[in-house]
Amino acid sequence: MLAEDNPVNVEVAGAMLEGLGLEVSRACNGEQALQAVQAGEFDLILMDCQMPVMDGFAATTEIRRREQQRGRGRSVPIIAITANALQGDRESCLAAGMDDYLSKPFTQQALGQTIARWISLPRLAPAPPAPEAPAAQQAPAVAMPHSQINRQALQNIRALSATNGDALLDRVLHAYLDDTPSHLHTLRQAIAAGDTGQLRKSAHSLKSSSANVGADALAQRCRELEQLGRNDTTAGAAVLLADMERTFQAVRQALGAILEKET
């Protein structure tokens, strides 16, 4: 089961899992994940740590409590997935009852290797293709000055499906373009209200989805906003958000052009 609320991450991680030969059920928050575990059996759970309604920590704690009540001890392996890579994060996940930890953004290869520590996989992810040219000769990540898009990230998404790569990329880009404005709106509200907790959560979610589609500059601004939230301050957040909104307009234009070219 994949427990993840961000629609972009759901599409990308779901494609990775299916590419590993796994059947995937999806839950968009910890409460849904908990209900799904009660209703059926799963070989493994990928649990996002920060989700609405019930986060991954609380859902994992409750799953473990119910396992103990049934006299089963720890049963289903739970792997934490998070956009954080901070000292102590892994320990926090393990303390909540999770068995392993995977930091976003991750490759299909890394995902397969992590899952394979806990269950047998029908097939492992293929090794990434060799680069066409040495790194020094490759074009910079921002291939078009106005786009701020890392085109390699889009190629990585397309490569997740040998037969439907274009359709997968189309779904991911539409999900990102549809979802991002609501995150920017939530960030604006959080800054106006001085709500540093919401600032951190929204910036965290938008950070990982932006990285997935190659919007690297936007992902970096999200990282800076998230750090402000962690520091319990909104000082400078409005300036950062204004820059993010301008950057997103360029990103939206570039991704829109890519979608038009695909059709």
Contacts in CASP RR format, 6 or more apart in sequence:
PFRMAT RR
TARGET T0000
AUTHOR 0000-0000-0000
METHOD contacts of the structure
MODEL  1
MLAEDNPVNVEVAGAMLEGLGLEVSRACNGEQALQAVQAGEFDLILMDCQ
MPVMDGFAATTEIRRREQQRGRGRSVPIIAITANALQGDRESCLAAGMDD
YLSKPFTQQALGQTIARWISLPRLAPAPPAPEAPAAQQAPAVAMPHSQIN
RQALQNIRALSATNGDALLDRVLHAYLDDTPSHLHTLRQAIAAGDTGQLR
KSAHSLKSSSANVGADALAQRCRELEQLGRNDTTAGAAVLLADMERTFQA
VRQALGAILEKET
1 24 0 8 1.000
1 25 0 8 1.000
1 26 0 8 1.000
1 27 0 8 1.000
1 33 0 8 1.000
1 36 0 8 1.000
1 37 0 8 1.000
1 42 0 8 1.000
1 44 0 8 1.000
1 45 0 8 1.000
1 46 0 8 1.000
2 10 0 8 1.000
2 13 0 8 1.000
2 14 0 8 1.000
2 17 0 8 1.000
2 24 0 8 1.000
2 25 0 8 1.000
2 26 0 8 1.000
2 27 0 8 1.000
2 46 0 8 1.000
3 26 0 8 1.000
3 27 0 8 1.000
3 28 0 8 1.000
3 29 0 8 1.000
3 30 0 8 1.000
3 32 0 8 1.000
3 33 0 8 1.000
3 45 0 8 1.000
3 46 0 8 1.000
3 47 0 8 1.000
3 48 0 8 1.000
3 51 0 8 1.000
3 56 0 8 1.000
3 59 0 8 1.000
4 10 0 8 1.000
4 13 0 8 1.000
4 26 0 8 1.000
4 27 0 8 1.000
4 28 0 8 1.000
4 46 0 8 1.000
4 48 0 8 1.000
4 51 0 8 1.000
4 81 0 8 1.000
5 28 0 8 1.000
5 29 0 8 1.000
5 48 0 8 1.000
5 51 0 8 1.000
5 52 0 8 1.000
5 205 0 8 1.000
6 48 0 8 1.000
6 179 0 8 1.000
6 205 0 8 1.000
6 208 0 8 1.000
6 209 0 8 1.000
7 175 0 8 1.000
7 176 0 8 1.000
7 178 0 8 1.000
7 179 0 8 1.000
7 209 0 8 1.000
8 172 0 8 1.000
8 175 0 8 1.000
8 176 0 8 1.000
8 179 0 8 1.000
8 208 0 8 1.000
8 209 0 8 1.000
8 212 0 8 1.000
8 213 0 8 1.000
9 48 0 8 1.000
9 104 0 8 1.000
9 208 0 8 1.000
9 209 0 8 1.000
9 212 0 8 1.000
10 26 0 8 1.000
10 28 0 8 1.000
10 175 0 8 1.000
11 168 0 8 1.000
11 171 0 8 1.000
11 172 0 8 1.000
11 175 0 8 1.000
12 157 0 8 1.000
12 160 0 8 1.000
12 172 0 8 1.000
12 212 0 8 1.000
13 46 0 8 1.000
13 81 0 8 1.000
13 111 0 8 1.000
14 24 0 8 1.000
14 26 0 8 1.000
15 157 0 8 1.000
15 160 0 8 1.000
15 161 0 8 1.000
15 168 0 8 1.000
16 108 0 8 1.000
16 111 0 8 1.000
16 112 0 8 1.000
16 125 0 8 1.000
16 160 0 8 1.000
17 24 0 8 1.000
17 46 0 8 1.000
17 111 0 8 1.000
18 24 0 8 1.000
19 108 0 8 1.000
19 123 0 8 1.000
19 125 0 8 1.000
19 160 0 8 1.000
19 161 0 8 1.000
20 108 0 8 1.000
20 111 0 8 1.000
20 112 0 8 1.000
20 115 0 8 1.000
20 121 0 8 1.000
20 122 0 8 1.000
20 123 0 8 1.000
20 124 0 8 1.000
20 125 0 8 1.000
21 121 0 8 1.000
21 122 0 8 1.000
21 123 0 8 1.000
22 115 0 8 1.000
22 121 0 8 1.000
22 122 0 8 1.000
25 36 0 8 1.000
25 42 0 8 1.000
27 33 0 8 1.000
27 35 0 8 1.000
27 36 0 8 1.000
28 51 0 8 1.000
29 51 0 8 1.000
29 52 0 8 1.000
29 53 0 8 1.000
29 54 0 8 1.000
30 47 0 8 1.000
30 51 0 8 1.000
30 53 0 8 1.000
30 54 0 8 1.000
30 55 0 8 1.000
30 56 0 8 1.000
30 58 0 8 1.000
30 59 0 8 1.000
31 53 0 8 1.000
31 54 0 8 1.000
31 59 0 8 1.000
32 53 0 8 1.000
33 45 0 8 1.000
33 47 0 8 1.000
33 54 0 8 1.000
33 56 0 8 1.000
33 59 0 8 1.000
33 63 0 8 1.000
34 54 0 8 1.000
34 59 0 8 1.000
34 62 0 8 1.000
34 63 0 8 1.000
36 42 0 8 1.000
37 45 0 8 1.000
37 63 0 8 1.000
37 66 0 8 1.000
37 76 0 8 1.000
38 66 0 8 1.000
41 76 0 8 1.000
42 76 0 8 1.000
43 76 0 8 1.000
43 77 0 8 1.000
43 119 0 8 1.000
44 76 0 8 1.000
44 77 0 8 1.000
44 78 0 8 1.000
44 79 0 8 1.000
44 115 0 8 1.000
44 118 0 8 1.000
44 119 0 8 1.000
45 63 0 8 1.000
45 76 0 8 1.000
45 77 0 8 1.000
45 78 0 8 1.000
45 79 0 8 1.000
46 79 0 8 1.000
46 81 0 8 1.000
46 102 0 8 1.000
47 56 0 8 1.000
47 59 0 8 1.000
47 60 0 8 1.000
47 78 0 8 1.000
47 79 0 8 1.000
47 80 0 8 1.000
47 81 0 8 1.000
47 98 0 8 1.000
48 56 0 8 1.000
48 80 0 8 1.000
48 81 0 8 1.000
48 82 0 8 1.000
49 55 0 8 1.000
49 56 0 8 1.000
49 57 0 8 1.000
49 80 0 8 1.000
49 81 0 8 1.000
49 82 0 8 1.000
49 84 0 8 1.000
49 93 0 8 1.000
50 56 0 8 1.000
50 82 0 8 1.000
50 83 0 8 1.000
50 201 0 8 1.000
50 204 0 8 1.000
50 205 0 8 1.000
51 59 0 8 1.000
54 62 0 8 1.000
56 80 0 8 1.000
56 96 0 8 1.000
57 92 0 8 1.000
57 93 0 8 1.000
57 96 0 8 1.000
60 78 0 8 1.000
60 80 0 8 1.000
60 96 0 8 1.000
60 97 0 8 1.000
60 98 0 8 1.000
61 96 0 8 1.000
61 97 0 8 1.000
63 76 0 8 1.000
63 78 0 8 1.000
64 73 0 8 1.000
64 74 0 8 1.000
64 97 0 8 1.000
67 73 0 8 1.000
67 74 0 8 1.000
67 75 0 8 1.000
67 76 0 8 1.000
74 97 0 8 1.000
74 99 0 8 1.000
77 99 0 8 1.000
77 100 0 8 1.000
77 118 0 8 1.000
77 119 0 8 1.000
78 97 0 8 1.000
78 98 0 8 1.000
78 99 0 8 1.000
78 100 0 8 1.000
79 98 0 8 1.000
79 99 0 8 1.000
79 100 0 8 1.000
79 101 0 8 1.000
79 102 0 8 1.000
79 114 0 8 1.000
79 115 0 8 1.000
79 118 0 8 1.000
80 93 0 8 1.000
80 96 0 8 1.000
80 98 0 8 1.000
80 100 0 8 1.000
80 101 0 8 1.000
80 102 0 8 1.000
81 102 0 8 1.000
81 103 0 8 1.000
81 104 0 8 1.000
81 106 0 8 1.000
82 89 0 8 1.000
82 93 0 8 1.000
82 101 0 8 1.000
82 102 0 8 1.000
82 103 0 8 1.000
82 104 0 8 1.000
83 103 0 8 1.000
83 104 0 8 1.000
83 105 0 8 1.000
83 204 0 8 1.000
83 205 0 8 1.000
83 207 0 8 1.000
83 208 0 8 1.000
83 211 0 8 1.000
84 103 0 8 1.000
84 204 0 8 1.000
85 103 0 8 1.000
89 101 0 8 1.000
89 103 0 8 1.000
90 101 0 8 1.000
93 101 0 8 1.000
94 101 0 8 1.000
99 118 0 8 1.000
100 114 0 8 1.000
100 117 0 8 1.000
100 118 0 8 1.000
102 110 0 8 1.000
102 111 0 8 1.000
102 114 0 8 1.000
104 208 0 8 1.000
104 211 0 8 1.000
105 208 0 8 1.000
105 211 0 8 1.000
105 212 0 8 1.000
106 114 0 8 1.000
107 125 0 8 1.000
107 128 0 8 1.000
107 156 0 8 1.000
108 125 0 8 1.000
108 160 0 8 1.000
109 124 0 8 1.000
109 125 0 8 1.000
109 126 0 8 1.000
109 127 0 8 1.000
109 128 0 8 1.000
111 125 0 8 1.000
112 121 0 8 1.000
112 124 0 8 1.000
112 125 0 8 1.000
113 124 0 8 1.000
115 121 0 8 1.000
116 124 0 8 1.000
129 159 0 8 1.000
131 138 0 8 1.000
132 138 0 8 1.000
141 150 0 8 1.000
141 151 0 8 1.000
141 152 0 8 1.000
141 216 0 8 1.000
142 148 0 8 1.000
142 149 0 8 1.000
142 150 0 8 1.000
142 216 0 8 1.000
142 217 0 8 1.000
143 149 0 8 1.000
143 150 0 8 1.000
143 151 0 8 1.000
144 254 0 8 1.000
146 250 0 8 1.000
146 253 0 8 1.000
146 254 0 8 1.000
147 250 0 8 1.000
147 251 0 8 1.000
147 253 0 8 1.000
147 254 0 8 1.000
148 215 0 8 1.000
148 216 0 8 1.000
148 217 0 8 1.000
148 218 0 8 1.000
148 247 0 8 1.000
148 250 0 8 1.000
148 251 0 8 1.000
148 254 0 8 1.000
149 213 0 8 1.000
149 214 0 8 1.000
149 215 0 8 1.000
149 251 0 8 1.000
149 254 0 8 1.000
149 255 0 8 1.000
149 258 0 8 1.000
150 214 0 8 1.000
150 215 0 8 1.000
150 216 0 8 1.000
151 214 0 8 1.000
152 214 0 8 1.000
153 211 0 8 1.000
153 212 0 8 1.000
153 213 0 8 1.000
153 214 0 8 1.000
154 169 0 8 1.000
154 173 0 8 1.000
154 213 0 8 1.000
154 214 0 8 1.000
154 258 0 8 1.000
157 165 0 8 1.000
157 168 0 8 1.000
157 169 0 8 1.000
157 172 0 8 1.000
157 212 0 8 1.000
157 213 0 8 1.000
158 165 0 8 1.000
158 166 0 8 1.000
158 168 0 8 1.000
158 169 0 8 1.000
159 165 0 8 1.000
160 168 0 8 1.000
161 167 0 8 1.000
161 168 0 8 1.000
166 262 0 8 1.000
169 262 0 8 1.000
170 259 0 8 1.000
170 262 0 8 1.000
172 212 0 8 1.000
172 213 0 8 1.000
173 213 0 8 1.000
173 255 0 8 1.000
173 256 0 8 1.000
173 258 0 8 1.000
173 259 0 8 1.000
174 259 0 8 1.000
176 209 0 8 1.000
176 210 0 8 1.000
176 212 0 8 1.000
176 213 0 8 1.000
176 215 0 8 1.000
176 255 0 8 1.000
177 252 0 8 1.000
177 255 0 8 1.000
177 256 0 8 1.000
179 209 0 8 1.000
180 206 0 8 1.000
180 209 0 8 1.000
180 210 0 8 1.000
180 248 0 8 1.000
180 252 0 8 1.000
183 202 0 8 1.000
183 205 0 8 1.000
183 206 0 8 1.000
184 206 0 8 1.000
184 241 0 8 1.000
184 244 0 8 1.000
184 245 0 8 1.000
184 248 0 8 1.000
186 198 0 8 1.000
186 202 0 8 1.000
187 199 0 8 1.000
187 202 0 8 1.000
187 203 0 8 1.000
187 206 0 8 1.000
187 225 0 8 1.000
187 237 0 8 1.000
187 241 0 8 1.000
187 244 0 8 1.000
188 241 0 8 1.000
189 195 0 8 1.000
189 198 0 8 1.000
190 196 0 8 1.000
190 197 0 8 1.000
190 198 0 8 1.000
190 199 0 8 1.000
190 202 0 8 1.000
190 234 0 8 1.000
191 199 0 8 1.000
191 234 0 8 1.000
191 237 0 8 1.000
191 238 0 8 1.000
191 241 0 8 1.000
194 234 0 8 1.000
196 228 0 8 1.000
196 229 0 8 1.000
196 231 0 8 1.000
196 232 0 8 1.000
196 233 0 8 1.000
196 234 0 8 1.000
197 229 0 8 1.000
199 225 0 8 1.000
199 226 0 8 1.000
199 228 0 8 1.000
199 229 0 8 1.000
199 234 0 8 1.000
199 237 0 8 1.000
200 226 0 8 1.000
200 228 0 8 1.000
200 229 0 8 1.000
200 230 0 8 1.000
203 222 0 8 1.000
203 223 0 8 1.000
203 225 0 8 1.000
203 226 0 8 1.000
203 229 0 8 1.000
204 222 0 8 1.000
204 226 0 8 1.000
206 218 0 8 1.000
206 222 0 8 1.000
207 219 0 8 1.000
207 222 0 8 1.000
207 223 0 8 1.000
207 226 0 8 1.000
208 219 0 8 1.000
210 216 0 8 1.000
210 218 0 8 1.000
210 219 0 8 1.000
210 222 0 8 1.000
210 251 0 8 1.000
211 219 0 8 1.000
213 251 0 8 1.000
213 255 0 8 1.000
215 247 0 8 1.000
215 248 0 8 1.000
215 251 0 8 1.000
217 247 0 8 1.000
218 244 0 8 1.000
218 247 0 8 1.000
218 248 0 8 1.000
218 251 0 8 1.000
221 240 0 8 1.000
221 243 0 8 1.000
221 244 0 8 1.000
221 247 0 8 1.000
222 244 0 8 1.000
224 240 0 8 1.000
225 237 0 8 1.000
225 240 0 8 1.000
225 241 0 8 1.000
225 244 0 8 1.000
228 234 0 8 1.000
228 235 0 8 1.000
228 236 0 8 1.000
228 237 0 8 1.000
228 240 0 8 1.000
END
